[in-house]
Amino acid sequence: MQAVEEKLSLKEKIGYSLGDTASNLYFQTFMLFLMYFYTDVFGLPAAAVGTMFLVTRIWDTINDPIMGTIADRTNTKWGKFRPYLIWAAIPFGIFGVLTFTTPNFDTTGKLIYAYITYNLLMMSYTAVNVPYSALMGVITPNSLERTEISSFRFVAAFIGGLIVQASVMSLVKYFGKGNDAVGWQWAMGTLSLLAIILFFITFITTKERVYPPKEQKSNFKQDLKDLIHNKPWLLIAGATVFQLVYVVVRNSSIMYYFKYYIKDQPFSLFGINNVSFDVLASSFMLSGTIVTIIGAVLTKWFAKKFDKKNTYSAALIISSLFCALFYILKPQDVVVAFLLNFVVSFALGPVSVLQWAMYTDTADYSEWKNGRRATGLVMAASLFSLKLGLTLGGAIVGWLLAYYGFVANQEQALETIKGIKMLMSIYPALAGLIGGALMIMYPLNNKMMQKIESELALRRSNN
């Protein structure tokens, strides 16, 4: 028997989901603040940061599948994937703090330091998140239940985003007392400690139930060949790259958009007069995330009614189209900006939820088609797609800021303002539209997954 049918408890669903809260304390900080931190606090040129983000992909290209292969071949009394939640969590926390530490070096020294710490951080991110993502593929053999777990997971992920958006700038001010470099270091230290605790809770509350076929021999070349010929995986992986470019370019641009285009506004918000750009930006991100959580909670209903692939594709396309409208807004159109953001954010809710549920479906598809299962490699390669989108998005922001003549902490030229507006609207929207279009061709609809599940269950019961 290679799978144990067992209804998951609410405790286990919540326990598993807290791992994504932990991950998103970092991931959301990367998307929303890392570029801004490197240019406006750390003191690096935007183009150099963009290039650094891209160069890190060279090592990650090797690092991700290596981690997936190692996890697939790990055998402990706790399972294949769960142990890494405690083995890698503490290094993950330490490298997070070091990445957001500003040394007293010249520009060259700072750039070298940034390369080293950022690469170590992304390696530790891989070491904890490849096994964490793979764990969802073996926690239950039921595809629809995995979709429900994914909903729990991404509500928890968005809660991580809420924590970041609601607290980071306040923590920076509280700890820094006017020194942003010190403030960022201690703010990240606080988030890191919380992330470590949450990963430990996920380890304690979860269990692995799906195993490779007993007769399966360890063969990395064959596993890789199966992955390359897995059409559903190729499509969702490609969509993930463009989805993440969309999200990262847009989210990384929010601070620049509010600081240099919207600016401080002469009206009252929550009892505050003459609202500063950073309060507006934080409120914008926070309210958007709350709406995204609502979309994520409704994912199971959307997926059952319209099918997973249709929901993913339509939601990403709708979100992208409304994102493009930010280009025509004027600085005083703050209320309209918030309303547009509600639509953009709500539509994004189901996208992230379904993304990982569909990846686990592609692992089932590979086992069904090839008689072999390599969940760790599938999820590692999937995480690589996510990190590729994250990196390309960050690089694009850095390069385009430099192209449009951006100089940190100064009044920007009209051409630079135009570039910032494009980064908040047209450029990310194009990436999102491509990602949504790719998923129209995705073949694993709900009916197909029911067939795959039933046939796999029959095979497993006969072994």
N, C-alpha and C positions, 0 to 999 in steps of 0.2 A: 504493500500500500504506500503510494507516494503522496497522498494528501489526506488530511483529516478534516472531515466536514464537522464544523463546530460553529454554532452561532456566536458571533462576537458580542461580548458584553459592552455596555455603555462605558464602563471603566476602561476597557482596553482601547475602545475607539478614541476616547478623550486622551488616554495616556499616549497612544501613538501620535495623535495630532499635536501634542505639546512639543514634539521634536521639531515640528515646522515652525512653531512659535520661536523656538531657540534659533533655528536657521535664519528666520526672517529678521531677528534682531540685528543680524549682520547684513543679510541680503538687501533689506530695505535701506539700511544705512549706506550700502554701496551705491544703490540706484539713486537715492535722493541727495546724498551729501558728499560722496567720496570725491567726485570731480571738483565740487565747490571747495572741499577741504584742501585738496592739493593745490588749487590755484589761489584761493583767497586767504588761506591760513598757513599752509605748509610753505607756499611761496614758489611753486614750480610753474613754468610756462605751460599754457594749455596744450600746445602741440606736443610737447615732450611727454605730458601725461597721456595723451591719446596714443602716442607711439608705444609707451610703456604698457598700456593695456593690451595692445595688439601683440607685442613681443611675448608677453606671458603665455599666449596661446601655444607657442612652440613647445614648451614643456608640458602644458596641460594636454596637448594632443597625445602625448605618451602617457601622462600621469593618470588620466581618467580610465582608459581601458585596463591599465595595469592594476589599478585599485579594484575594478570590477572583477578581473580575473582572480586576484588574490582573495577577494571576498567569496567568490564562487567555490574556491578550493579550501576555504577555512572550515574546519570541523571542530566544534567545541561542545561542551554540555549545554551551552546557552544558544547554540545554533551557529549559522554561518555569518549572519549580519548583525545581530544584536550586540555582540561584544565590542564592536567598533564604536558604539555609542558612548561607552565609558573609556575605551582606550584612547580615542582621538579627541574627546571633548575638551580636556584641559589644555593640550597644545593649541587647539582652535581658539580658546579664550585668550591665551598668552599672546599669540601672534596678532590677534585682533587689536589688543592694546598697543603692541609695538608698532603696528601699521599706522595708528592714529597718534603716535608720539612724534613730535617735531624736534629733531636734533639741532644743535647749534653749529651747523655746517654751512659751507658755501653752497651755491646752487648745484655744482657738480657732486659734492658730497651728499647733499640731500637727495639727488636723483639716484645715486647708487644705493643709498639707504632705502629709498622707496622701492626700487627694484627688488632688493633682497627681502624686505619685510612683506611686500605685497605678494611675491611668489610663495613665500612660506605660508602666508595666510591662505592663499588659494589651494595649496597642497593639503593643508589641514582641513579646509572646507571639503575637498574631495574625499579625504580619509573618513570623514564623519557622514557626509551626505550621500555618497554612493551607496554605502550599506543601508542608510536610513531609507532612501528611496526604494532600494531593492526589497527591503522588509515588507513594504506594502504589497509586493507581488507574491509573497509567501505567507502572509498572515491569514489569508483565506483563498480558496480556489474559486470563489463565486464572483463573477464579473460585476454584477449589479451591487453586491455588497462592497466591493472595492470602490465603486463609484460613491457609495455612501461614506465610506471611510475617507475617500478623497475630499468629500464635502466637509467632513469634520476637520480634516487636515488643513484645508485652506481657510476655513473660518479661523482656525488657530493661527495660521500664517498671517492672515490679515489683522488678527489681534496683535501679533508681533509688530506688524506695520503701524498699527495704532499707537502702540507703546513708543515706537521710534519717533513717529511724527508728533506725538503729544509731549514727549519728554526731552528729546535730544537737545534742542536749542535751549531749553530751560536748564538742563543739566550743565551744558557748556557755560552758561552765564553764572550758574550757582557755584560751580567748582572753579571756574576761571577768574571770576571777579575782575573782569576786564582783560584778562590774558586768555585769548581764545585757544592758544596752543595747549596750555595747561588744562583748560576746560574740556577740550576734546579728548585728551588722554584719560581724564578721570570719568568722563561720560561713557567712554567705550569700556573702561574697566567695570563700571556698574552693569552695563549690558552684558559683558562677557561672563560675569559671575552668575547672572540670572540664566544665561544660555546653558552653562555647564550644569546647573541644578536641573533644568528642564530635560536635558538629554539623559541624565541619570534616571529621572522619573519614567521616561519612555522605555528605557532598558528594563526597569523593574516591572512595568505593567503589561508588556507585550509577550507574544509567543509565536514561534515559527511553526507552520503547519503543512507547507507544500515543499516537497523535496524532488530533486531530479530523479528520473527513472533509475531503478537499481542497476540496470545493465549499462548505464551510460558511463563511458570512459572519459577521462579528462583529456581534452584535445582543443587547445586554444585556436589553432588554425581552422578547425571545423566550426567552432563556435563563431569565429569572426566571419567565416564564409556564410554561415547561416544568417548572420546579422546583415551583411551586405546585400543578400538576396531577399531580405524581408521587406517587401514593398510597403506594407502599412507602416513599419517603423521608419523607413526612409521619408515617407510623406509627413508623419507627425514630427519627425526630427527637423525636417526642413521648415515646417510651419513654426516650430518652436524657436528656431533661429530668428525668423522675421518677427515673431511675436515679441521676443525679448528685445530685439533692436527697437521695435515700436515703443515698448514700455520704458526701456532704459533711456532712449533719446528724449522722450517726453518728460519722464520724471527727473532726469538729470538737469533738464532745462528750467524746471519750475522755480528754483531759487534765483537763477539769472533773470527769468521773465519778470518776477515780482520785484527784485532788487533794482534792476536797471530800466524796466519798461513800465510796470504798474506803479512802482515806488510807494512812498507813504501816501495815505489817502486822508483827506480832511473830513472824515465823518466818524460816527460813533459805532463801535462794535463791542458787544458784551460790556458796555459801560466804559469802554476805553475811547477817549477822544483822539483825533489825529492818529489813526491806526498805522503802525509802522509796517514796512514791507514784510518783515520776518514773521510778525503776528498773522498777517494776511496769508502768507505762504503756508505757515503751519496749519491755519484753519482750513485752507484750501485742501491740503493733503489729508488732514484728519477727517474732514467731512466726506471727502471722496472715498476714503477707505471704509468708512461706515456704510456707505451706499454699496461698495463692492462686496462687503460681507453679506448684505441682503441678497445680492445677486448670487453669491456663492451658496447661500442657504437654499435658494430656489433651484439649484442646479439639477437635483434629482428629478424634480417635477418636469423641468424643461427637457431633460435627457429622455425620460420615459415618453413624453408627448411628441417630441420632434426628432428624437434619435440623438445620440451623443455627437456624431460627426456633424450633423446639420446645426446643432446648437452651437458647437465650437466655431464653425465657419461663419454663421450668421452673426454671432455675438461679436467676433473680432472685426468683421467688416463694418457693422453698425458703429462700434466704438471708434474705429478709424475715421469714418466719415464725419462724425461729430467732433473729433479731435481737430480735423482740418479747419473747422470754423473758427478756431482761436486766432487764426491769422488776421481776421477782419475786425477783431475787437479793438477798441480804443482803451487807453489807460483807465478811464473813468467807468468802463463797463464791468465793474467788479461783480455786480449781482449776476449779470449774464454769464460771466466766466464761471461762477460757482454753479449756476444751473446747467451749463454745458458739461461741466465736470461731473455732475451727478449722472448724466446720461452715459458719458464715457466710462465712468467707474462702474456703474451698474452692469453694463454690457461686458466689462472685463471679468466680473465675478465668476461666471460659469467657465470662462476660457481656462484659467489656471487650474480650476478643479478638475476639469475633464482631461487636461493635458496628461497628468500623471496616471489617471485611471486608464487612458488609452494606451499609454506605454506598457502598463502591465498586461493589457489585452494583446499587445504585439508579442509579448513573451509567451502567452498562451498559444497564439497563432504559430509561433516558431516551433513550439513543442508539438502542436497538432500536425504541422506540415512535415517536420524533420525528425520527430521522435527524440529530440534532445531539448534540454532546458538549460539556459544560461542567464538566469534573472539578473545576476550581478553585472554581467557584461552589457546586457540590454539597458539597464538603468544607468550604468557608468557612461555608456555612449550617449544616452539621453541627457544626462547631466552635462556631458561635453557640449551637446547642442545648446543647452541652456546657457552655459558659461561662454560659449562662442558668441551667442546673441548678446550677452551681458558685456563682453569685451568689445565686440564690434560697435555696439551702441555707445559705450564710453569713448572709444577711439573716434567715432564719428563726431561726437559732441566736441571733443578736444580739438580735432582738426578743423572743424567748421568754425568754432569760436576764433581760432587763430586766423583762418581764411578771411573772416569778416572783420578782423582787426581788433579783437577783444583785448583789453588791458584791465586787469583786476583792480577793483576799488577806485575807479575813475569814472567820470561822466563819459558815456559811450557815444561814438559818432552815429549818425543816422543809418549808415550802412551796417554798422554793428547791431543796432537795434533791430533792423530788418532781419539779420541773421538769427538773432535770438528768437524773434517771432516765428521764423521758419522752423527753427529747432523745436518749438513748442507746438507746431501745427502740421505743416505740409510734409516735412521730412519723416516724422514718425508715422503719419497716416499712410504714406506710400508703403512702408514696410509692413504695416498691419494689413493692408489690403492684399498684398502678395501672400502673406501667411494664411489669410482666410480663403483665398482662391485655391491654394494648394490642398486644403482639406476637403474641398469639393470632390476630389478624386480618391479620398480615403475609403477603402473597401469594407472595413470592419464595422458594419452597422449592428444594431441590437440583435436583429434576427440571425446574422452570421455568428455573433458571439454566443448565442444560445446553442447553436449547432456545435460549435467548437467545445463549449463547456461540457455538453452531454457526452460527446464522443471521448473527450479526455477522461471524464469521470468513469466511463465504461472501461477504458484501457487500464486506468489505475486500479479499479476494483478487481481486474483479472490478473494483477501482478502480486 
